[in-house]
């Protein structure tokens, strides 16, 4: 999810911790725990610092080892132990660790539910897991947790009563979105009557989804609005040739292929050589394929330039 939502859930997890009398009765512990859950809710995304080394490094490492199985246990230790020492709460170090662990796990769980996905089963597999259930920003969840946090912090609401209800509603909402997702996948399959892999991805609107279906010969993309399936574009698959193969050793293309799920590649002849375009069809929007790698080759199939990234403005959809 987006950074703001992760941080907000860190606050509300600290509120949920007040169900434990030890937290509710100890202001120092409550303060330390608030810091722990906020930092823990964001910690896996500290890997965004690799963006300083360029988009290729970012694509290769973002949501990788920092979201992995070992990281679920390392982050809480890195955060909770120093806080326990700083606040003189070594007797409660275990409690701080557990709630920080919950914050880290919830972060990875929410990332797993959106379209970008996460390599949460590393080091056992580098497979990307994306369940396509939640958008990168969920207005319902943000409003629910934001209102609860304000009620608690600004109006002295009782956290031990507020936040169990908030998290129960949140889990029910996620369950509802998962049910919606499954229903929309079935709708697309019934409408297209094609055999293949079907992705249905959410938007900020609860009843508007996008889909891409990959068959052996082509990609089908379109929208679902209020239960109506609308096919928009069909992308035929390009057969591999020496021009396409000449780009596969480029660092940017290798990073892209390690991340992309539904790979579409095209090429065309230009004045002084060839242009090869790699795209991930999962992120199609408005009849365009805005994420991928653009490579220019000369007549001898030597790489002239290449660019990995988004072919859109940062403020334009899709948001992943």
C-alpha positions as CSV (number, residue, x, y, z in Angstrom):
1,X,0.0,0.0,0.0
2,X,1.0,3.6,-0.1
3,X,3.3,5.1,2.6
4,X,0.6,7.1,4.3
5,X,-1.7,4.1,4.8
6,X,1.2,2.0,6.2
7,X,2.0,4.7,8.7
8,X,-1.6,5.2,9.7
9,X,-2.0,1.5,10.3
10,X,1.1,1.7,12.5
11,X,-0.8,4.2,14.7
12,X,-3.9,2.1,14.9
13,X,-1.9,-1.0,15.7
14,X,-0.5,0.9,18.7
15,X,-4.1,1.6,19.6
16,X,-5.0,-2.0,19.3
17,X,-2.2,-2.9,21.6
18,X,-4.1,-1.2,24.4
19,X,-6.2,-4.4,24.7
20,X,-3.2,-5.5,26.8
21,X,-3.5,-4.0,30.3
22,X,0.3,-3.7,30.5
23,X,0.2,-1.2,27.6
24,X,-2.9,0.6,28.8
25,X,-1.5,1.2,32.3
26,X,2.1,2.1,31.4
27,X,2.5,5.4,29.4
28,X,6.2,4.8,28.7
29,X,5.5,1.4,27.2
30,X,2.5,2.8,25.2
31,X,4.8,5.5,23.8
32,X,7.6,3.1,22.9
33,X,5.1,0.8,21.3
34,X,3.6,3.6,19.2
35,X,7.1,4.3,17.8
36,X,7.7,0.6,17.3
37,X,4.5,0.0,15.3
38,X,4.8,3.1,13.2
39,X,8.5,2.3,12.3
40,X,7.7,-1.4,11.9
41,X,4.7,-0.6,9.6
42,X,7.1,1.3,7.2
43,X,10.4,-0.7,7.8
44,X,10.1,-3.1,4.8
45,X,9.9,-0.1,2.5
46,X,13.2,1.3,3.6
47,X,14.4,-0.5,0.4
48,X,13.2,2.5,-1.6
49,X,16.6,4.0,-0.8
50,X,18.0,1.8,-3.6
51,X,16.1,4.1,-6.0
52,X,19.1,6.4,-5.6
53,X,21.1,3.9,-7.7
54,X,18.6,4.0,-10.5
55,X,15.3,2.5,-11.7
56,X,17.0,-0.8,-12.7
57,X,18.3,-1.4,-9.2
58,X,14.9,-0.3,-7.7
59,X,12.9,-2.7,-9.9
60,X,15.3,-5.5,-9.0
61,X,15.3,-5.1,-5.2
62,X,12.1,-3.3,-4.2
63,X,9.8,-5.5,-2.2
64,X,12.4,-8.2,-2.3
65,X,14.6,-9.2,0.7
66,X,13.2,-6.5,2.9
67,X,9.8,-8.2,2.6
68,X,11.1,-11.7,2.9
69,X,10.5,-14.4,5.5
70,X,13.8,-13.7,7.4
71,X,13.0,-9.9,7.3
72,X,9.7,-10.6,9.2
73,X,11.8,-11.5,12.2
74,X,14.9,-9.3,11.7
75,X,13.0,-6.0,11.4
76,X,11.2,-6.4,14.8
77,X,14.5,-7.2,16.6
78,X,16.2,-4.1,15.0
79,X,13.4,-1.9,16.1
80,X,12.2,-3.3,19.4
81,X,15.5,-4.0,21.2
82,X,16.9,-0.4,20.9
83,X,13.5,1.0,22.0
84,X,13.4,-1.3,25.0
85,X,16.9,-0.2,26.1
86,X,16.2,3.5,25.4
87,X,13.0,3.5,27.4
88,X,14.2,1.2,30.2
89,X,11.6,-1.4,29.2
90,X,13.8,-4.5,29.0
91,X,11.2,-6.4,30.9
92,X,8.7,-5.7,28.1
93,X,11.1,-6.3,25.2
94,X,9.2,-9.4,24.2
95,X,5.9,-7.4,24.1
96,X,7.5,-4.7,22.0
97,X,8.9,-7.4,19.6
98,X,5.6,-9.1,19.1
99,X,3.7,-5.9,18.3
100,X,6.5,-4.7,16.0
101,X,6.4,-8.1,14.3
102,X,2.6,-7.7,13.8
103,X,3.3,-4.3,12.2
104,X,5.9,-5.7,9.8
105,X,3.7,-8.8,8.9
106,X,0.7,-6.6,8.3
107,X,2.7,-4.4,5.9
108,X,3.8,-7.4,3.9
109,X,0.3,-8.9,3.9
110,X,-1.2,-5.7,2.5
111,X,1.5,-5.4,-0.1
112,X,0.7,-9.0,-1.2
113,X,-2.9,-8.0,-1.7
114,X,-2.2,-5.4,-4.4
115,X,-1.2,-5.5,-8.0
116,X,2.5,-4.7,-7.8
117,X,3.0,-7.7,-5.4
118,X,5.9,-8.8,-3.2
119,X,8.6,-11.5,-3.1
120,X,7.4,-12.5,0.4
121,X,8.6,-16.2,0.1
122,X,12.3,-15.4,-0.4
123,X,14.8,-16.9,0.1
124,X,12.9,-20.1,-0.9
125,X,11.6,-18.6,-4.2
126,X,11.8,-15.3,-6.0
127,X,8.2,-15.7,-7.3
128,X,6.2,-12.5,-7.1
129,X,2.9,-12.8,-5.1
130,X,0.2,-10.4,-6.0
131,X,-3.4,-11.3,-5.2
132,X,-4.9,-8.2,-6.9
133,X,-7.5,-7.7,-4.2
134,X,-6.8,-4.2,-2.9
135,X,-5.7,-1.0,-4.7
136,X,-2.4,0.7,-3.7
137,X,-4.6,3.2,-1.8
138,X,-7.9,2.0,-0.3
139,X,-10.2,5.0,0.6
140,X,-12.4,2.9,2.8
141,X,-9.6,1.5,4.9
142,X,-7.9,4.9,5.1
143,X,-11.1,6.7,6.2
144,X,-11.9,3.9,8.8
145,X,-8.5,3.9,10.4
146,X,-8.1,7.7,10.1
147,X,-11.4,8.4,11.9
148,X,-10.5,5.8,14.6
149,X,-7.1,7.4,15.2
150,X,-8.6,10.9,15.5
151,X,-11.3,9.6,17.8
152,X,-8.6,8.1,20.1
153,X,-5.9,10.8,20.0
154,X,-8.0,14.0,19.7
155,X,-11.2,13.0,21.6
156,X,-9.8,10.6,24.2
157,X,-11.7,7.6,22.8
158,X,-11.2,4.2,24.5
159,X,-8.6,2.4,22.3
160,X,-9.3,-1.0,23.8
161,X,-12.9,-0.7,22.5
162,X,-12.3,1.2,19.3
163,X,-9.6,-0.7,17.6
164,X,-10.7,-4.3,18.0
165,X,-13.8,-3.2,16.1
166,X,-11.8,-1.3,13.5
167,X,-9.6,-4.3,12.7
168,X,-12.5,-6.7,12.6
169,X,-14.2,-4.4,10.1
170,X,-10.9,-4.1,8.1
171,X,-10.6,-7.9,7.8
172,X,-14.2,-8.2,6.8
173,X,-13.6,-5.5,4.1
174,X,-10.6,-7.3,2.8
175,X,-12.6,-10.5,2.7
176,X,-15.4,-8.7,0.8
177,X,-12.9,-7.4,-1.8
178,X,-11.4,-10.9,-2.2
179,X,-14.9,-12.2,-2.9
180,X,-15.5,-9.4,-5.4
181,X,-12.2,-10.2,-7.1
182,X,-13.1,-13.9,-7.5
183,X,-16.5,-13.0,-8.9
184,X,-15.0,-10.6,-11.5
185,X,-12.5,-13.2,-12.6
186,X,-15.4,-15.6,-13.3
187,X,-17.2,-12.8,-15.2
188,X,-14.3,-12.1,-17.5
189,X,-13.8,-15.8,-18.2
190,X,-17.5,-16.2,-19.0
191,X,-17.5,-13.1,-21.2
192,X,-14.4,-13.9,-23.2
193,X,-14.7,-17.7,-23.4
194,X,-11.0,-18.1,-23.6
195,X,-8.5,-20.4,-21.9
196,X,-5.6,-18.7,-20.2
197,X,-4.3,-16.7,-17.3
198,X,-6.7,-14.0,-16.1
199,X,-5.8,-11.1,-13.9
200,X,-8.4,-8.7,-12.6
201,X,-7.0,-5.7,-10.9
202,X,-8.8,-3.2,-8.6
203,X,-9.1,0.6,-8.7
204,X,-10.0,3.2,-6.1
205,X,-13.6,2.7,-7.0
206,X,-15.2,-0.4,-5.4
207,X,-17.1,-1.4,-8.6
208,X,-14.6,-0.6,-11.3
209,X,-11.9,-3.2,-12.2
210,X,-9.4,-3.7,-15.1
211,X,-8.5,-7.1,-16.5
212,X,-5.9,-8.8,-18.7
213,X,-6.2,-12.3,-20.0
214,X,-3.2,-14.0,-21.6
215,X,-3.8,-16.9,-24.0
216,X,-1.2,-18.8,-26.1
217,X,-1.5,-16.3,-28.9
218,X,-2.6,-12.9,-27.5
219,X,-3.5,-10.6,-24.6
220,X,-7.0,-9.3,-24.0
221,X,-7.5,-6.2,-21.9
222,X,-10.5,-4.3,-20.8
223,X,-12.7,-3.0,-18.0
224,X,-15.4,-4.2,-15.7
225,X,-17.9,-1.5,-14.5
226,X,-20.8,-2.5,-12.2
227,X,-20.6,-6.1,-13.4
228,X,-20.4,-5.3,-17.2
229,X,-17.3,-6.6,-19.0
230,X,-16.0,-4.4,-21.7
231,X,-13.2,-5.6,-24.0
232,X,-10.9,-2.7,-25.1
233,X,-7.7,-4.0,-26.7
234,X,-6.2,-7.2,-28.1
235,X,-2.4,-7.5,-28.3
236,X,-1.1,-10.3,-30.5
237,X,2.1,-12.0,-29.3
238,X,5.2,-11.3,-31.3
239,X,7.4,-14.3,-32.2
240,X,11.0,-14.2,-31.0
241,X,13.6,-13.2,-33.5
242,X,17.2,-12.1,-33.6
243,X,16.2,-8.5,-33.1
244,X,14.3,-9.2,-29.9
245,X,17.0,-11.6,-28.7
246,X,19.6,-8.9,-29.2
247,X,18.0,-6.9,-26.3
248,X,17.7,-9.7,-23.8
249,X,21.2,-9.3,-22.4
250,X,20.7,-5.7,-21.4
251,X,20.6,-5.1,-17.6
252,X,17.3,-3.2,-17.8
253,X,15.6,-5.9,-19.8
254,X,16.9,-8.6,-17.4
255,X,15.6,-6.6,-14.4
256,X,12.2,-6.2,-16.2
257,X,11.9,-9.9,-17.0
258,X,12.6,-10.7,-13.4
259,X,9.7,-8.6,-12.3
260,X,7.1,-8.6,-15.1
261,X,4.2,-11.1,-15.1
262,X,2.5,-10.7,-18.5
263,X,5.3,-9.9,-20.9
264,X,4.5,-8.3,-24.3
265,X,7.3,-7.4,-26.8
266,X,7.1,-5.7,-30.1
267,X,9.7,-4.3,-32.6
268,X,9.8,-2.0,-35.5
269,X,12.3,-0.8,-38.0
270,X,13.3,2.8,-37.7
271,X,15.5,5.0,-39.9
272,X,18.9,4.0,-38.5
273,X,18.1,0.6,-36.9
274,X,15.4,-1.0,-34.8
275,X,13.2,-0.2,-31.8
276,X,12.2,-3.0,-29.4
277,X,9.5,-2.3,-26.8
278,X,9.0,-4.6,-23.8
279,X,5.8,-4.1,-21.7
280,X,4.0,-5.7,-18.7
281,X,0.4,-5.9,-19.8
282,X,-0.8,-6.1,-16.2
283,X,-0.3,-2.4,-15.9
284,X,-2.2,-1.4,-19.1
285,X,-4.3,1.7,-18.8
286,X,-6.4,3.8,-21.3
287,X,-5.4,1.5,-24.2
288,X,-1.7,1.9,-23.5
289,X,1.1,-0.2,-22.0
290,X,2.8,2.4,-19.7
291,X,5.5,0.2,-18.0
292,X,8.4,-1.5,-19.6
293,X,11.7,-1.1,-21.4
294,X,12.4,0.7,-24.7
295,X,15.5,-0.3,-26.6
296,X,17.1,1.1,-29.7
297,X,19.4,-1.0,-31.8
298,X,21.6,0.0,-34.8
299,X,21.6,-2.0,-38.0
300,X,24.2,-4.4,-36.6
301,X,21.9,-5.1,-33.6
302,X,24.1,-3.2,-31.2
303,X,22.4,-1.4,-28.3
304,X,22.3,2.3,-28.8
305,X,20.1,3.4,-25.9
306,X,17.6,1.8,-23.5
307,X,15.2,3.0,-20.9
308,X,13.4,1.1,-18.2
309,X,10.4,2.6,-16.3
310,X,7.0,4.2,-16.7
311,X,5.9,5.8,-19.9
312,X,3.6,8.2,-18.1
313,X,3.6,11.1,-15.6
314,X,3.9,10.2,-11.9
315,X,0.5,11.6,-11.2
316,X,-1.2,9.7,-14.1
317,X,-2.8,6.3,-13.5
318,X,-2.3,3.4,-13.0
319,X,-1.1,3.8,-9.5
320,X,0.8,0.7,-8.3
